Amino acid sequence: MRLTYQFNEAVIQIIETPNETDVEFDIRILAENKWAGMKEIQKKFEENSVLTDVLFYEYENHHYRVIARQDYYVDFVLELLKHRLLEKVEWN
């Protein structure tokens, strides 16, 4: 089964690129009212005890490069949903 998600392109832009052990996300937060949600997600993963679960690289204008280990992919996607950065998540 594969996890898929949908998002509002007026709120967020996501480009997902899988590789051997990780999934890389290029994320731009376009809606000002969602900026804090992305910061909360970043804080959650940076403050937990696993150092290499999800890595965040922050750029100007609310642009992020995020690298999620395969075993934390679902956790990261569900956090995006929890903070309403995604509209729908489902297993296919």
Backbone as CSV, one residue per row, in Angstrom:
resi,resn,N_x,N_y,N_z,CA_x,CA_y,CA_z,C_x,C_y,C_z
1,MET,0.846,-1.185,0.000,0.000,0.000,0.000,0.883,1.237,0.000
2,ARG,0.367,2.247,-0.626,1.094,3.497,-0.748,0.272,4.627,-0.138
3,LEU,0.944,5.519,0.561,0.298,6.685,1.156,0.313,7.822,0.147
4,THR,-0.853,8.396,-0.101,-0.945,9.547,-0.993,-1.593,10.699,-0.243
5,TYR,-1.371,11.902,-0.730,-1.929,13.077,-0.074,-2.291,14.130,-1.105
6,GLN,-3.178,15.038,-0.672,-3.587,16.159,-1.508,-3.405,17.441,-0.709
7,PHE,-3.108,18.517,-1.436,-2.925,19.809,-0.780,-3.453,20.917,-1.679
8,ASN,-3.733,22.051,-1.059,-4.208,23.233,-1.763,-2.978,23.996,-2.255
9,GLU,-2.824,24.130,-3.548,-1.642,24.782,-4.114,-1.575,26.270,-3.816
10,ALA,-2.643,26.858,-3.322,-2.610,28.257,-2.892,-2.035,28.381,-1.485
11,VAL,-1.962,27.257,-0.765,-1.465,27.226,0.610,-0.032,26.725,0.671
12,ILE,0.259,25.659,-0.064,1.558,24.997,0.018,1.901,24.376,-1.326
13,GLN,3.186,24.354,-1.625,3.683,23.638,-2.790,4.636,22.566,-2.283
14,ILE,4.455,21.339,-2.760,5.298,20.223,-2.323,5.772,19.454,-3.541
15,ILE,7.070,19.228,-3.585,7.655,18.326,-4.574,8.363,17.241,-3.775
16,GLU,7.965,16.007,-3.989,8.494,14.871,-3.248,9.393,14.045,-4.164
17,THR,10.596,13.738,-3.676,11.542,12.956,-4.442,12.076,11.814,-3.587
18,PRO,11.657,10.584,-3.858,12.180,9.455,-3.077,13.573,9.060,-3.568
19,ASN,14.393,8.550,-2.641,15.657,7.940,-3.033,15.810,6.643,-2.256
20,GLU,16.968,6.084,-2.184,17.145,4.749,-1.602,16.668,4.625,-0.158
21,THR,17.086,5.539,0.688,16.786,5.406,2.118,15.922,6.522,2.669
22,ASP,15.708,7.563,1.899,14.993,8.745,2.375,13.985,9.217,1.337
23,VAL,13.185,10.182,1.770,12.316,10.908,0.850,12.610,12.387,1.064
24,GLU,12.910,13.087,-0.021,13.182,14.517,0.067,11.949,15.296,-0.364
25,PHE,11.675,16.348,0.386,10.548,17.228,0.088,11.078,18.629,-0.152
26,ASP,10.616,19.249,-1.216,10.840,20.674,-1.445,9.489,21.321,-1.141
27,ILE,9.447,22.122,-0.073,8.177,22.658,0.421,8.243,24.180,0.477
28,ARG,7.227,24.816,-0.053,7.054,26.269,0.063,5.694,26.524,0.701
29,ILE,5.718,27.252,1.809,4.482,27.614,2.492,4.049,28.975,1.959
30,LEU,2.938,29.015,1.270,2.480,30.242,0.627,1.506,31.042,1.487
31,ALA,0.757,30.366,2.339,-0.266,31.035,3.160,0.349,31.452,4.502
32,GLU,0.303,32.714,4.779,0.899,33.253,6.007,0.351,32.588,7.265
33,ASN,-0.922,32.249,7.272,-1.518,31.638,8.465,-1.049,30.198,8.690
34,LYS,-0.255,29.634,7.787,0.280,28.269,7.923,1.761,28.248,8.294
35,TRP,2.405,29.409,8.339,3.836,29.462,8.638,4.145,28.866,10.011
36,ALA,3.346,29.180,10.995,3.578,28.680,12.359,3.431,27.162,12.427
37,GLY,2.520,26.599,11.653,2.330,25.156,11.649,3.581,24.423,11.186
38,MET,4.232,24.943,10.158,5.460,24.310,9.680,6.555,24.414,10.729
39,LYS,6.615,25.525,11.427,7.603,25.688,12.504,7.346,24.694,13.630
40,GLU,6.089,24.415,13.938,5.744,23.439,14.978,6.177,22.030,14.563
41,ILE,6.000,21.712,13.303,6.428,20.406,12.798,7.944,20.289,12.905
42,GLN,8.636,21.308,12.483,10.090,21.314,12.567,10.547,21.137,14.015
43,LYS,9.940,21.872,14.918,10.283,21.795,16.340,10.059,20.378,16.889
44,LYS,8.943,19.769,16.522,8.621,18.421,17.005,9.715,17.429,16.642
45,PHE,10.146,17.446,15.398,11.148,16.476,14.962,12.555,16.836,15.436
46,GLU,12.850,18.107,15.586,14.179,18.489,16.053,14.364,18.245,17.545
47,GLU,13.273,18.230,18.308,13.383,18.072,19.755,13.185,16.643,20.233
48,ASN,12.855,15.714,19.334,12.701,14.331,19.791,14.065,13.665,19.921
49,SER,14.089,12.435,20.362,15.349,11.763,20.668,16.041,11.144,19.451
50,VAL,15.369,11.107,18.299,15.965,10.516,17.095,16.522,11.652,16.233
51,LEU,17.834,11.701,16.117,18.469,12.832,15.435,18.302,12.816,13.917
52,THR,18.131,11.651,13.333,18.122,11.553,11.871,16.768,11.180,11.282
53,ASP,15.698,11.348,12.040,14.377,10.963,11.544,13.906,11.864,10.414
54,VAL,13.844,13.145,10.676,13.430,14.139,9.679,14.347,15.339,9.847
55,LEU,15.038,15.711,8.774,15.966,16.838,8.804,15.361,18.011,8.039
56,PHE,15.494,19.198,8.592,14.937,20.412,7.995,16.051,21.357,7.591
57,TYR,15.947,21.881,6.390,16.836,22.931,5.901,15.931,24.080,5.501
58,GLU,16.065,25.185,6.203,15.162,26.321,5.990,15.847,27.375,5.135
59,TYR,15.105,27.882,4.154,15.596,28.911,3.259,14.709,30.147,3.382
60,GLU,14.999,31.159,2.612,14.212,32.390,2.633,12.790,32.149,2.141
61,ASN,11.907,33.030,2.535,10.527,33.056,2.046,9.765,31.757,2.312
62,HIS,9.968,31.196,3.506,9.208,30.030,3.962,9.350,28.838,3.014
63,HIS,10.570,28.658,2.566,10.944,27.550,1.696,11.768,26.566,2.523
64,TYR,11.424,25.288,2.434,12.093,24.245,3.217,12.508,23.102,2.312
65,ARG,13.632,22.523,2.623,14.001,21.217,2.093,13.975,20.280,3.287
66,VAL,13.203,19.236,3.178,13.008,18.306,4.288,13.406,16.921,3.804
67,ILE,14.218,16.244,4.609,14.627,14.881,4.290,14.094,13.979,5.387
68,ALA,13.209,13.064,5.010,12.595,12.147,5.965,13.087,10.732,5.683
69,ARG,13.556,10.062,6.725,13.894,8.656,6.563,12.636,7.896,6.185
70,GLN,12.798,6.818,5.420,11.644,6.026,4.984,10.762,5.608,6.157
71,ASP,11.377,5.245,7.283,10.584,4.772,8.426,9.896,5.900,9.185
72,TYR,10.151,7.160,8.826,9.458,8.304,9.427,8.609,9.076,8.413
73,TYR,8.523,8.561,7.210,7.754,9.215,6.154,6.293,9.419,6.573
74,VAL,5.654,8.374,7.042,4.240,8.462,7.434,4.069,9.448,8.578
75,ASP,4.971,9.416,9.555,4.895,10.348,10.683,4.953,11.793,10.199
76,PHE,5.858,12.067,9.261,5.999,13.427,8.744,4.739,13.859,7.979
77,VAL,4.246,12.999,7.106,3.050,13.339,6.325,1.858,13.581,7.253
78,LEU,1.711,12.753,8.273,0.592,12.944,9.201,0.729,14.231,10.009
79,GLU,1.946,14.648,10.295,2.143,15.946,10.956,1.714,17.089,10.039
80,LEU,2.021,16.975,8.757,1.544,17.987,7.805,0.023,18.064,7.813
81,LEU,-0.620,16.901,7.856,-2.083,16.866,7.918,-2.583,17.462,9.234
82,LYS,-1.965,17.088,10.322,-2.371,17.575,11.648,-2.365,19.104,11.703
83,HIS,-1.396,19.726,11.050,-1.293,21.187,11.050,-2.003,21.811,9.850
84,ARG,-2.842,21.008,9.199,-3.701,21.440,8.098,-2.937,22.021,6.904
85,LEU,-1.733,21.482,6.695,-0.984,21.838,5.501,-1.365,20.914,4.347
86,LEU,-1.943,19.787,4.668,-2.499,18.869,3.669,-4.008,18.828,3.852
87,GLU,-4.722,18.551,2.770,-6.178,18.458,2.838,-6.662,17.023,2.985
88,LYS,-5.875,16.057,2.491,-6.336,14.681,2.493,-5.131,13.749,2.457
89,VAL,-5.207,12.668,3.249,-4.189,11.616,3.241,-4.925,10.290,3.177
90,GLU,-4.461,9.390,2.304,-5.120,8.085,2.211,-4.143,7.016,1.737
91,TRP,-4.465,5.779,2.092,-3.713,4.621,1.635,-4.334,4.121,0.339
92,ASN,-3.496,3.846,-0.651,-3.961,3.290,-1.930,-3.384,1.912,-2.119
